């Protein structure tokens, strides 16, 4: 047994199985994949990686398994899945997820190939752990999956605490130990005893406040849109490029590849992101001013490019100098979580009226963005208003409520 010092959780224990997995190439690669993509362009301290997050998730998963009374075999399965749950991430984590899904047909949760082949497969086989079961836990298809893949899972607990620590944003406060002590196993997955409601609410509040401050900060969204467009241009226009190879790279390798691309558009965008010479917001509006539900249909990078071309054509500017960013509307919080009170298991919404308020807040935080160069901002704004049928702001919208 070895002890690893973690800045968030203190001391994390690593047994022989954990150490062997940590030494594998897919896990070591996570040292070079940043947790928050381009959030470090806003928060200079946000350079933490998927490696330390994976360690933290494993640590919390072990604590939850102990609280739930799982046996040694179940605990080893869950903690192994927690340690390996992010090995499928592409460069810059969620930044490259749309490209991965579009051109390789998989998401970062699908880790079958990485777990069934190479060093990790050998380690799991030697320890009597079924790789298929590990994959099922990670993908959310196992009866214990909600420990790391649910509404109140240890993955979320760790990343909220860790992201708040490294960004310096004071919103990610989560009482993880209280929450873990109040978890119970229910037929639908992880449930809560009634004493855990306040801790659960604090996690959901943290998620809600961290969205606009960190995860959907407009600077990070602009850099992400630029990098995704650069990566798509590389895959579609440079002969011989393998999308699978690109998304298996780490951050530095992928950035250098794009910065030195033979394709001018890719090269220019990557260099601008690297130098933080970013596009600006031409339009940034909420759900109240666009038909967000209609825009969600067939949503993806290809649809966003079609809209960007239409806006660029209307504005009379080069099409690669317009980017459209349409995030998915946030889903409702905690639909799966059940609370055990003195009488029965009930939906958390029945005992926490705060949940509906948070869901309303999350919807109000949603923003559609259209980004372009400084010189084209006005023309692109006018064109975007027309193409996207954006409602004009009224005087009432602009009133400040005292």
N, C-alpha and C positions, 0 to 999 in steps of 0.2 A: 504493500500500500504506500502510495506517495501522496504528498499534500501539495496542492497548487494554490498559490495566493491569488485571489481574485479581488479586484477593487470594489465590486458590488456586493458579493456574498461572503467575503472573508476567505476562509480556507475551504477548498473543494477537495474531497478525497478522490483519488484515482487508483482503482485496483489494477491487477495485472491485465485483465481484459481491456479496460479503458486505455491503459498505456499502449497496448498493442494496436488498438484502433487509432489512437492519436498519432502513432508513427506512420500510419498508412498515407500514401500520397493524396488520395481524395480529401482526407481530413486536413493534412498539412497545407493543401492548396487554399483552404479557407483562411489561413493567416494573411492571404494576399487578396481577399475579397472583402471590401468594406461593407459594413452592415447597412449604412444609410445612403449608399450611392453618392449623389452629389450634394448631400446636405452639408458637407464640409465647406462648400462655397458660401454658406451662410454662417455656420457655426464651425470655426476653425478647429475646435477640439473633437469634432465628430469623425475621427479616423479609426474608430474601433472596428473590429472585423467579425465575420461570421464564426471564426474559430473560438473566440472567447464567449460569444453568445451561445455556441453549441455546448461548451463546457458548463455555462450557467444553467442552461435548460436541462442538461443531464443531472446537475446537482439538485435542482428543484424537483425534477421528476422522481429522483430517489427519495426525497422527503415525502412527496405525495404518496408514493407506493407504500412507504412505511406507515403513513397515517391510514391508508385504506386497508392495511393488513394483507397485502398481496404476498404470495409465497416467493421464495428465492428465484424460481424460474421465471415467474411473471415480472418480477422486479428487474432481472437482468435483461429481459426482452424489452421492457419499456425504457430503461435507462440507455440501452444500446440504440434504440430507435431515436431517443432524444438527442444523443450525441451525433447521430448520422443524419438527422432530419433535414439539414441544409446543404448536404454535399452536392445536391443537384443544381444549386444556384449558378447562374452565369455571372460574367463580370459585372461589378457594381450592383450585385444582388437584384433587386426588383426592377432596376433600370432596363435590363436586357430581357426581362421576362416576355414582353410582347413579341420580340424578335424570335425568341426561343419557341414560343407557341406557334407563331406563324410559319416558320421555316423548318422546324424539326418535329412539330406535332406533339410536343410534350411540355410539361411544366416542371418546375423545380421539385415538386412533390414526388415525381416519378423517378425513383432512384434505383429501379430494378437492375439496370445494367451495371451500375457502380457497385452494388451490393453482391451481385451474383458472380462477379468476375474479379480476378486479381487478388490483391493482398487481403482485402476485407472479407471476401468469400472464404479464404483460407482460415482466417481468424475465427469467423463465425462457425465454420464447420468443426474446427478443433474444440470449440467451446460448446458444441451441441445446440447452437441457436439456429433456427430455421430462417434463412434470408427472406423467404416469401412472407413470413410472419412479421419480420421487421418492416418490410415494404408496406404491408397492410396497415400497420400502426401509423406509419408516416403519412400514408395516403388517406387515412381516416376511415378505413374499412375493417377495423378490428374492434372487438368489444371494449378494449382498453384504450382505444385511439384518442378519446376525448381528453386524456391526461395531457397530451401534447398537441392535440388537433381539435380544439373545441372553443366554446365561447369564453371560458374562464380557465384556459390551459396554462401550463407552466412556460410554454413558448412566449405567450403574450406577457406573462408576469416578468420574465427576464428581459425581453426587449424594451418594455416600457421603462423599467428601472435603469437599464444600461444606457438607453438612448438619452434619458433625462440626465444621467450622470455625466455623459461625455459632451452633450450639447450645452449643459448648464441651464437648460430650461426647467423651471421648478414645477412642472405639471405632472410628471410621471411618477408621483408618489403612490406606491402600492404596498399594502401590508401583506406581503406574500406569505409570511409564516402564519398569520392569523387565517388567511384565506385557505391555505393548505390544511390547517388543523380542522377547518370546518367542512371539508369535502367529504362526501359519502358516495358510495357506489349505488347507482339507481339502474333500473332496466334500460333507460334511454342513454345512459352514460354517467358522467360525473354530475352529482347534485350537491346541494349545500344543506347544512343544518341551518336552522333559523338564525343562529348566532353569527353566521358569516355574511349576512345581508349587507351590513355596512362596509365590510371589506370588499365585497363584490361591487358595490356601488362606487367605491373609491377607484377601483380598477377601470370601470366603465367611464367614469368622469375623466380619468387620466387619458384613456384612449381618445375621448372626445376632444379634450383640450390640446392634445399633442398633434392631432390631425392638421389644423391650420398652421400651428406654430412650427412644426418640424416636417411631418410626412407629406404635407401638401403645400409647403411654402412655395410661393410663386417662383423664386429664384431656382430652387431645386427642380421644379416642374419644367422650367424653360430649358435648363441644362439637360434634363432627361429627354425632352422632346428633340433637342438638337442632336444628342448622341444617338437616339433611336433612329432618327432620319439618316444620320451618317452610316450607321450599321446596315440599314436596309439598302441604302445606295451601294454599299460595298458588296452585299450579297447579290444584288440584282444586276449590277453593271460591271463587275470585275470578273473576267473569265477565270474559271477554276476555283473560285472561292467556295469553301465548304462551311455552311452555316453551323454545322455540328462542331467543327473545329473551333470556330470563333467563340461559341458560347461555352466551350470547355476551357478557354483561357482564363487567366486571372486578370485583375484590373489593369496592371501595368502593361502586360503583353498586348491586351486588346487595344488600349489607348495608343500604344506605339504603332501597332499595326495600322490603325486608322489614320494616325497622324502622318504616316508615310505611304498612304495609299496612292496608287497610280490614278485614281479617280478624283478629280479636282474638288467635286462637291463634298465627298467624304473627307478629304484631307482638310479642307477649309473649316468645316464644321467641327471636326475633332480638335484642330488647333485652337479654335475659338473657345471651346469648352475648357481645354487644358489651360488656356491663358485667362480664363474667366472674362472673356470678351463676348458677352451673351446678348442674344436678341432681347427686345423689350416687349412689354405688354401693349398690344394695340387694342385689345378687348379683353375684359375680365369680368364676367357677369355670372349671376346666380340663377337658380332654377326659376325664379320669379320673372325673368326676362326672356327666357327661351323655352322652347318645347323640349324639355330635357328627356321626357319619355320617348319622343320620336327619335331624338338623336341617339338614344341607347340601342336602337334596332341595328343589327349587323355591325355593332361597334367593334372597332379594331384599328390598327395602324393604317391599313389600306383605305378604310372609310375616311379616316382623318386626312389622308393625303388627297383623296378626291375632293374633299371640301377645301383643302388648302389651295389646290389648283384652281378651283372655281373662284375663290376669293382673290388669288393673285391675278387671274385673268380679268376680273372685274376692276381691280385696282390698277392694272397695267404695270405690275412689277414682276421680277423674275420669280417663278413658282417655288424655287428652293429657298427663297427669302421669306416665305410664309409657312408657319407651322400652326396646326390646330391641335389642341389638347382637350379631349373630352373624357374626363375620368368617369368611371362607373358610379352611378348613384349608390351611396352607402346603404348596405342592407341593414335591417333592424338588428339591434343588439340583443343578444342573449335569448333568442327564441327557444334554444334547446335546454336551457338551464332550468332545473326544477329545484324547489326548496322543500326540505322536510321540516314541517312544524310538528306540533304535538298531535296533530290529527292525521295528516296525510301529506303526500307530495303534491305541491301546487306550482303553477308557473310563477316565475319570479316577478312577472308584471303584476300579479295579484297582491304581492306583499311589498312591492317597491314602486310607488307611483312615479319615482324619479326616472324610470326607464323610458317612459313615453316622452318626457321632456327632453331627454338626451337624444332620442331618435329624431325629434323635431329639430334639435340643434344641429345634428349631423347633416340633415338635409339642407339646412340653411347655410352650412359651411361650403357646400358644393360649388365649384366654380368651373365654368368653361373658359379656356384661354385661347387667344389667338396672338401669336408672337411674330415679330418681324424686326428688321433693323431699325435703328433710330430714325433714319431719313424717311422711311416709308410708313411710319406709325399712323399718321393722320389718314392717308389714302387707304391703308389696309383696314383701319377701324371703320371707315365709311362703307367699304366693300363688304366687310364681315357682317355689319349690321343688315345689309341688304340680303346677302346670300343665306345667312342663318336666321333671317327674319326676327331679329332681336327687337324686343319692345324698347322704345325709348324711355329713359328715366323720367318720371314725373316729379313735380315739385314735392309731392307727398313722400316719394322715395328718398328725397334729399333732406327731409326735415330731421332735425336732431331732437331726439326725445330726451327731455330733462329727467 
